Amino acid sequence: MSGHSKFANIKHKKEKNDAAKGKIFTIIGREIAVAVKEGGPDPNNNFKLATVVAKAKANNMPNDTIERGIKKAAGEVGDVNYEYVTYEGYGPGGIAIIVDALTDNKNRTAANIRSAFTKGQGNVGTPGCVSFMFDKKGQILIDKEECDLEADDLMMMALDMGAEDFSEEEDSFEIITDPDSFDEVREALEKEGIPMMSAEVTMIPQNYVTLTDETAVKNLQRILDMLEDDDDVQAVYHNWEE
């Protein structure tokens, strides 16, 4: 699989500023709350919570922060009323965009998402209008600087663990898995002491689109920035070749 330029900049984005880290921790905190409500506070008996905890660790969330989040959620199970919603639409130049949100007020979230698309000259579509252009996959990114293994050795290890694909980027390695085997591969890498920069089930575009019009690029960036700043938004996927 050739390089996904959208993901090559993840390290830079993660380190961009403390505000970005705070947003990531807020996102994961909500996911912990929902997972605890659905399956209880023990990651060993709650597959969904174990996955969120792994995501938290991959994003360098301190263990005590994770534990506090689980305990808080366990004590407030009756008060947790977040629900997952997904929006699909098009940005300038026909760029496909998927937005995953976790909200306690669907009307507020829908209005904010629609506003972001409108201000960037895009439009929200019907469910399924762009998701067919993406593949749901497990994706694990490993920082080359933090990994002691050679590319070939890591590739063979990952494939033996059940990964579907492996690629080498300029500053990272990317491991792709089927969503159903993602946790198995992630846990196996964790046991081997392989440091993961990012580990999550994501939506990977089947094809990427390049924008050459400066106005279109500016408008698309406006949409993405507004979505990134929205507290209800958990993840944004798109097929723009940045």
Secondary structure by P-SEA (a helix, b strand, c coil): ccccccccaaaaaaaccaaaaaaaaaaaaaaaaaaaaaccccccccaaaaaaaaaaaaacccaaaaaaaaaaaaacccccbbbbbbbbbccccbbbbbbbbbbccaaaaaaaaaaaaaaacccccccccccccccbbbbbbbccccccccaaaaaaaaaaaccccccccccbbbbbbcccaaaaaaaaaaaaccccccccbbbbbcbbbbbccaaaaaaaaaaaaaaaaccccccccccccc
